[in-house]
Amino acid sequence: MTAPRYRPDRRGKHLEDWRLEPSASAWFLEYRGIPATTDHVLGVLPRARKAGTLKHDAEWPYRIRMDFEPDRSLNDFLDFLKEVLVIQIDQQGFVDAAVALDFYRRPVEDGSSETVHTETADLIRQIKKYIPAEQEENNRAGQALCDSLSDVVVRHEWFNEATRILPVPGHTRKKRWVSVMLGTLLSQELGIRLTTVESKSGDRKPTKNMTLEERKALLHDFRIEEDLEGRTVLVLDDIYHTGYTMAGVANAAKRAGAATVLGLAAARNLRR
């Protein structure tokens, strides 16, 4: 059987399932998914802490301890994490946690080498004008994507603490940056101020065409003039591919004083 050209991996996955188990002195949240889910839970519940699993339980490989009875809102939050795509971040120390609405492509079926764009990807492609459409249709696509992104920020109890939106700059100044357009709509929708992010190098290759060394250089390629001292900020991108662009903007945000940097992407591109 031919291996799929694109396939979901541990760097991006929905929370599969979870359960809460009480003990004599604590509550334990056990879940299946990827380790990055823990970052989101601890961001919402800073009094909780990561704990080891009992006898390396394969069914529930991840475990969080709470020395308090969790509120009912935790159930709602965990169910929400089953709807979005939690991103496992490779570049440590920049983005504190990140999610995407969906994958950009999905295999037609398990084991298939054929892929299709998701509904989210089709909206992105329409906004980028890869799909011929009238401007009114493009505007509706942008608003639909903004509504989905807004829903994530409102329902994610950590993300809704953000006081600034930082759109990721595009690779060229000749085209309208989709992330900036979405950031502007999201700023208006949520009443969160938009912060300008600039690329030091100007025009560059698309990230997908870069070498690893060129991608690493993106970690230091952005600047932010605004003082973000102590703020929680939201880095917004249309497509999360390797993570270096988002991490570079996050690095600039932390140099500008941001205390917490969260990442939000419309779609996560599958690894080849």
GISUL-V156731 format. One record per residue. N is the residue number from 1. RES is the residue in one letter. PSI is psi in radians with two decimals (none if undefined). Layout:
n;res;psi
N;RES;PSI
N;RES;PSI
This chain:
n;res;psi
1;M;2.34
2;T;2.31
3;A;2.50
4;P;2.44
5;R;-0.65
6;Y;2.44
7;R;2.50
8;P;2.54
9;D;-3.04
10;R;-0.17
11;R;-0.12
12;G;2.09
13;K;2.59
14;H;2.63
15;L;2.14
16;E;-0.90
17;D;2.85
18;W;2.83
19;R;2.67
20;L;2.22
21;E;2.06
22;P;2.63
23;S;-3.02
24;A;-0.55
25;S;-0.04
26;A;2.98
27;W;2.51
28;F;2.24
29;L;2.13
30;E;2.41
31;Y;2.85
32;R;2.37
33;G;-2.16
34;I;2.77
35;P;-0.53
36;A;-0.36
37;T;-0.60
38;T;-0.68
39;D;-0.71
40;H;-0.75
41;V;-0.76
42;L;-0.47
43;G;-0.63
44;V;-0.60
45;L;1.36
46;P;-0.30
47;R;-0.26
48;A;2.96
49;R;2.67
50;K;2.45
51;A;2.73
52;G;2.77
53;T;2.75
54;L;2.07
55;K;0.60
56;H;0.91
57;D;1.99
58;A;-0.49
59;E;-0.62
60;W;1.39
61;P;-0.23
62;Y;2.49
63;R;2.37
64;I;2.35
65;R;2.40
66;M;2.10
67;D;0.70
68;F;2.76
69;E;2.12
70;P;2.57
71;D;2.76
72;R;-0.46
73;S;-0.41
74;L;-0.68
75;N;-0.79
76;D;-0.69
77;F;-0.73
78;L;-0.68
79;D;-0.63
80;F;-0.72
81;L;-0.27
82;K;-0.23
83;E;-0.56
84;V;3.04
85;L;1.96
86;V;2.31
87;I;2.24
88;Q;1.99
89;I;2.20
90;D;-0.64
91;Q;1.79
92;Q;2.55
93;G;0.04
94;F;-1.20
95;V;2.23
96;D;-0.53
97;A;2.66
98;A;2.63
99;V;2.83
100;A;2.74
101;L;-0.70
102;D;3.07
103;F;2.74
104;Y;-0.72
105;R;2.70
106;R;2.50
107;P;2.52
108;V;-0.70
109;E;2.88
110;D;2.27
111;G;0.00
112;S;2.50
113;S;-0.17
114;E;2.38
115;T;2.78
116;V;2.69
117;H;2.54
118;T;2.99
119;E;-0.68
120;T;-0.74
121;A;-0.68
122;D;-0.65
123;L;-0.75
124;I;-0.78
125;R;-0.60
126;Q;-0.75
127;I;-0.66
128;K;-0.09
129;K;0.50
130;Y;-0.42
131;I;2.14
132;P;2.25
133;A;2.77
134;E;2.72
135;Q;-0.62
136;E;-0.66
137;E;-0.69
138;N;-0.71
139;N;-0.72
140;R;-0.66
141;A;-0.75
142;G;-0.72
143;Q;-0.68
144;A;-0.74
145;L;-0.72
146;C;-0.73
147;D;-0.71
148;S;-0.72
149;L;-0.71
150;S;-0.71
151;D;-0.66
152;V;-0.82
153;V;-0.72
154;V;-0.69
155;R;-0.33
156;H;1.95
157;E;-0.22
158;W;-0.76
159;F;-0.54
160;N;0.06
161;E;-0.12
162;A;2.42
163;T;0.01
164;R;2.51
165;I;2.23
166;L;1.72
167;P;2.43
168;V;2.22
169;P;2.56
170;G;3.00
171;H;-0.20
172;T;2.63
173;R;-0.08
174;K;-0.39
175;K;2.71
176;R;2.26
177;W;2.10
178;V;-0.67
179;S;-0.64
180;V;-0.72
181;M;-0.81
182;L;-0.68
183;G;-0.69
184;T;-0.79
185;L;-0.74
186;L;-0.67
187;S;-0.77
188;Q;-0.68
189;E;-0.73
190;L;-0.20
191;G;0.50
192;I;2.29
193;R;2.47
194;L;2.31
195;T;2.33
196;T;2.30
197;V;2.29
198;E;2.56
199;S;2.29
200;K;-0.55
201;S;-0.11
202;G;-2.39
203;D;2.50
204;R;3.02
205;K;2.69
206;P;2.50
207;T;-0.63
208;K;-0.34
209;N;0.04
210;M;2.71
211;T;2.94
212;L;-0.71
213;E;-0.66
214;E;-0.65
215;R;-0.72
216;K;-0.58
217;A;-0.41
218;L;-0.35
219;L;-0.35
220;H;0.39
221;D;-0.03
222;F;2.71
223;R;2.60
224;I;2.16
225;E;-0.45
226;E;2.53
227;D;2.04
228;L;0.39
229;E;2.09
230;G;0.06
231;R;2.71
232;T;2.15
233;V;2.75
234;L;2.00
235;V;2.17
236;L;2.27
237;D;2.71
238;D;-0.78
239;I;2.23
240;Y;2.01
241;H;-1.35
242;T;-0.33
243;G;-0.21
244;Y;-0.64
245;T;-0.82
246;M;-0.71
247;A;-0.61
248;G;-0.74
249;V;-0.69
250;A;-0.69
251;N;-0.74
252;A;-0.66
253;A;-0.70
254;K;-0.57
255;R;-0.49
256;A;0.03
257;G;-0.02
258;A;2.39
259;A;-0.66
260;T;2.31
261;V;2.10
262;L;2.57
263;G;2.40
264;L;2.17
265;A;2.60
266;A;-0.73
267;A;2.64
268;R;2.07
269;N;2.30
270;L;2.57
271;R;2.49
272;R;none
